[in-house]
Amino acid sequence: MIDFSQLIKNKRLEAGETQRAFAERFGVCRVTVSYWENGKVEAPYKVIDYALTDREGKNFGAIDDSVKMFLAFLSRKGITVSIGLYLEFMESIKLKGKNE
């Protein structure tokens, strides 16, 4: 499983940003970024998607466009689903399929 908290912190440090600057990028307070980086609160998918994107803008993570569209659709409906929960669900489907 991907350690999103470390991934987010690494991306922020790679960008040379303070927690405050990173927070401003996503419209949250600095404490929220600290919580994301320490695993106290799961970051929304737009932050994880950013963290999974390389310098050329290519996404190297497990979040494909259909997943992003699905999560955006749910968000517009007022339903919040964390990407971690989604990936955990997908992993459980894979494991279930192997056991059948």
C-alpha positions in Angstrom: 0.0 0.0 0.0 1.2 3.5 -0.8 2.2 5.7 2.2 0.4 8.8 1.1 1.6 10.9 4.1 5.2 10.4 3.2 4.5 10.9 -0.5 2.9 14.2 0.2 5.7 15.4 2.4 8.3 14.3 -0.2 6.5 16.2 -2.9 6.3 19.3 -0.8 10.0 19.2 0.1 10.9 18.4 -3.6 9.0 21.6 -4.5 10.9 23.5 -1.9 7.7 24.6 -0.2 7.0 25.2 3.5 3.9 23.6 5.0 2.3 27.1 4.9 3.0 27.6 1.1 1.8 24.0 0.4 -1.3 24.8 2.4 -2.0 27.9 0.4 -1.7 25.9 -2.8 -4.7 23.8 -1.6 -6.7 26.4 0.3 -6.1 24.8 3.8 -4.3 25.9 6.9 -0.7 24.8 7.7 -1.9 22.5 10.5 -3.9 20.5 7.9 -0.8 19.8 5.9 1.0 18.7 9.1 -1.9 16.3 9.7 -1.7 14.9 6.2 2.1 14.4 6.5 1.8 12.7 9.9 -1.1 10.5 8.8 -3.5 12.0 11.3 -5.9 13.1 8.5 -6.2 11.6 5.0 -5.6 14.1 2.3 -8.2 14.7 -0.4 -7.6 13.0 -3.8 -6.6 16.3 -5.5 -3.6 16.5 -3.0 -2.7 12.9 -3.5 -3.0 13.3 -7.3 -0.6 16.3 -7.1 1.8 14.3 -5.0 1.7 11.4 -7.5 2.5 13.7 -10.5 6.1 14.1 -11.6 7.8 17.3 -12.8 6.7 16.7 -16.4 3.1 16.5 -15.2 2.8 12.7 -15.7 1.0 10.8 -13.0 3.0 7.8 -11.9 0.5 6.6 -9.3 -2.4 4.3 -9.1 -5.0 7.0 -9.7 -6.2 6.8 -13.3 -8.5 9.3 -15.0 -11.6 7.2 -14.5 -11.0 7.1 -10.7 -10.5 10.9 -10.7 -13.7 11.4 -12.6 -15.6 9.1 -10.3 -14.3 10.9 -7.2 -15.0 14.3 -8.7 -18.6 13.2 -9.5 -19.1 12.0 -5.9 -17.7 15.3 -4.6 -20.1 17.3 -6.7 -22.9 15.2 -5.1 -21.6 16.1 -1.7 -20.2 12.6 -1.1 -16.6 12.5 0.1 -14.6 9.4 -0.5 -10.9 9.3 0.4 -8.5 7.9 -2.2 -7.0 5.7 0.5 -10.4 4.2 1.1 -11.0 3.7 -2.6 -7.6 2.0 -3.0 -8.3 -0.2 0.0 -11.6 -1.2 -1.6 -9.9 -2.0 -4.9 -7.3 -4.1 -3.1 -10.0 -6.1 -1.3 -11.7 -6.8 -4.7 -8.4 -8.1 -6.1 -7.9 -10.3 -3.0 -11.5 -11.6 -3.3 -11.0 -12.4 -6.9 -7.9 -14.4 -6.2 -9.7 -16.5 -3.5 -12.6 -17.5 -5.8 
